[in-house]
């Protein structure tokens, strides 16, 4: 079970991402951030970092929870059309954050991921912990 979250102070502005990974009785947390980014990029980075952290030999099922409808719909619905259209949206404009979408798509293809959406700030422990990690990952403003 994986919970991911992103946070941004200003949009764009300093942002952070957080990951809570649970496997049996084992737990791993990850966090990081960037000085000048967006909330959507941090939500995506959390998912990317989570999938990168999975042991490369693991071939089991992965359930990844995100509170980002952007990430959820992007990776499960929109991406198919984007790829068919050469990474263009239906309005022919380029996909925003295409660098991260390509990275997330490649990692998603390696792992057997079930993507789940969770309402943010609704008291779900894993999501709340990922949110705290994302906030802790934010760089301090200069």
C-alpha positions in Angstrom: 0.0 0.0 0.0 1.4 3.4 -1.0 0.0 6.9 -0.1 1.4 9.9 -2.0 0.8 13.6 -1.7 2.2 16.9 -3.0 2.1 20.4 -1.5 2.9 23.8 -2.7 3.3 27.2 -1.0 2.0 29.4 -3.8 1.3 27.8 -7.2 4.0 28.1 -8.5 6.2 28.3 -5.5 8.2 26.1 -3.2 6.7 22.6 -3.2 7.2 19.3 -1.6 6.2 15.7 -2.1 5.7 12.8 0.4 5.3 9.1 0.2 4.2 6.5 2.8 4.9 2.9 1.7 3.6 0.0 3.7 4.3 -3.7 3.0 3.2 -6.1 5.7 4.8 -4.8 8.9 7.4 -2.8 7.1 7.1 0.9 6.4 9.2 3.4 4.4 8.7 7.1 4.1 10.2 9.5 1.4 10.0 13.2 1.0 11.6 15.9 -1.1 10.9 19.2 -2.8 11.8 21.9 -5.2 12.1 25.7 -4.9 10.0 26.7 -7.9 7.3 24.2 -8.9 3.6 23.6 -9.0 1.2 21.5 -6.9 0.5 19.2 -9.8 4.2 18.5 -10.4 4.7 17.7 -6.8 1.7 15.3 -6.8 3.3 13.6 -9.8 6.8 13.5 -8.3 5.4 11.7 -5.2 3.9 9.0 -7.4 7.1 8.7 -9.4 9.4 8.5 -6.4 7.1 5.9 -4.8 7.2 3.7 -7.9 11.0 4.2 -8.2 11.4 3.0 -4.6 9.8 -0.3 -5.2 12.3 -3.2 -5.2 13.0 -3.9 -8.8 12.6 -7.7 -8.2 9.1 -7.2 -6.8 6.4 -8.3 -9.3 3.4 -8.3 -7.0 0.4 -6.0 -6.9 0.8 -2.3 -5.9 -2.0 -0.2 -4.7 -1.2 3.5 -4.9 -3.5 6.1 -3.2 -3.4 9.7 -4.4 -5.7 12.6 -3.5 -4.9 14.2 -6.9 -7.6 13.8 -9.5 -5.0 15.2 -12.0 -2.7 12.3 -11.3 -5.5 9.8 -11.0 -7.3 10.7 -14.3 -4.1 11.5 -16.1 -2.5 8.1 -15.6 -5.7 6.0 -15.9 -7.7 7.9 -18.5 -6.2 10.8 -20.3 -2.8 9.4 -21.0 -4.1 6.9 -23.6 -5.3 9.7 -25.9 -2.2 11.9 -25.2 0.0 9.1 -26.4 -2.1 8.4 -29.5 -1.9 12.1 -30.4 1.8 12.4 -29.9 1.6 13.9 -26.4 -1.0 16.4 -27.4 -4.3 17.1 -25.7 -7.6 16.9 -27.6 -7.3 20.7 -28.3 -4.0 20.0 -30.1 -2.0 21.8 -27.4 1.0 20.1 -25.8 0.4 18.1 -22.6 1.6 20.1 -19.6 4.2 18.3 -17.5 4.9 15.9 -20.3 8.4 15.1 -18.9 6.8 13.7 -15.7 3.9 12.0 -17.5 6.4 10.1 -19.6 8.4 9.1 -16.5 5.2 8.0 -14.6 3.9 6.1 -17.7 7.2 4.1 -17.9 7.2 3.2 -14.2 3.5 2.4 -14.4 4.2 -0.1 -17.2 6.9 -1.9 -15.0 4.7 -2.4 -11.9 1.2 -3.8 -11.6 -0.3 -0.6 -10.1 -3.9 -0.2 -9.1 -4.5 3.5 -8.8 -6.9 4.7 -6.1 -8.3 8.1 -5.3 -8.7 9.3 -1.7 -10.3 12.5 -0.5 -7.6 14.7 0.8 -7.7 16.1 4.4 -10.5 13.7 5.3 -8.8 11.9 8.1 -7.4 8.9 6.2 -4.3 8.2 8.2 -2.0 7.2 5.2 -3.0 10.3 3.3 -2.6 12.6 6.3 0.9 11.2 6.9 1.9 11.6 3.2 0.6 15.2 3.4 2.8 15.9 6.5 5.8 14.4 4.6 5.1 16.6 1.6 5.0 19.7 3.7 8.2 18.6 5.5 9.8 18.1 2.0 9.2 21.7 1.0 12.3 23.8 0.8 12.4 26.8 3.1 12.0 30.1 1.2 15.2 32.1 0.9 
